[in-house]
Amino acid sequence: MKTTMLSGDTDGIKCAARILTDGGLVGIPTETVYGLGADARRKSAVKRVYRAKGRPDSNPLIVHVAHIADAEEFVDFGPLALKLAEKFWPGPLTLVLPMIASCPVCREAAGGHKTLGLRIPSHPVARSLIEEFSGPIAAPSANISGRVSPTSVEHVLADLSGTIEAVVDGGPCSHGMESTILAPIGNEAILLRPGAVTRASIEKLAPVLDVPTGSPGPASPGQLERHYSPKSPLRLNAQSAGRGELLLGFGACDSSAKQNLSPSGTLKEAAHNLYGMLRQMDDLANRSGGWTIAVSPIPEIGVGVAINDRLRRAAHRTVVRD
């Protein structure tokens, strides 16, 4: 199969919508990362997503819609969920909510669970495509499962070229990190995955709870212990590069750093650069003969919580931290 590159203009969006209607797969840009889109109502298309990514079919997908009214056709919104949606949609927040009996999204998209993750993306190309397609689009990250998420068309093609019909070029992703995932239950919100919407901003609307230790919590993407991983091993909280290591820096760091997520120490910039620089460092480490990527400390505040979550999962069972 040849993967077609489509522009993000009207013609490209119309072509992508036709592919989705025919049961095909399309890489689509969002403000978080590029997603692998499929008709969320179509069992055969959703199963292709799992196969293309090599993703366990029990790991649910996030479904993208255009309006809150559309989401209400799929899940049961409580008062808190509606408040969160009105505050953060369109944007990088996913809400995990109970599916209603008449929900047209296939159970495969929900990983066989009774809840469904939904969000409204803010990227104009993604919004236009959902409107043109006129239906829910299931779209996990457009990469091989467990690997570094894609934030550009080039990343999508590096992982999935020849296995999907097309990818729409919407430029680099502005946030560069996956959505925050919440499960609103009663008057509280369970944080299932930190992301671009910070805990502090959510707490202005409701108390935020972490998933209790030892409990899987509600079904949600992004919960694998090892995830978002380059092929090279990682060493976290590194002050400098050791022998056989390449340093990915942050802020004022050792001058030997090959890349710096944010020379000014800005967490938003670091989040935007994280996956692209991890991919670049991974290529360099492999060309150097299997070197380790050492990563400077990242403050555990604001979006830094999400950055560290991704780095810890990427480094799981590889290299012990300092």
Helices and strands as residue ranges (DSSP letters): E 4-7, H 10-21, E 26-28, E 35-39, H 43-53, E 62-64, H 68-71, H 79-88, E 93-98, E 115-119, H 124-133, E 137-138, H 153-160, E 166-169, E 180-185, E 188-193, H 199-202, E 208-210, E 234-235, E 245-249, E 259-260, H 267-287, E 292-295, H 304-315
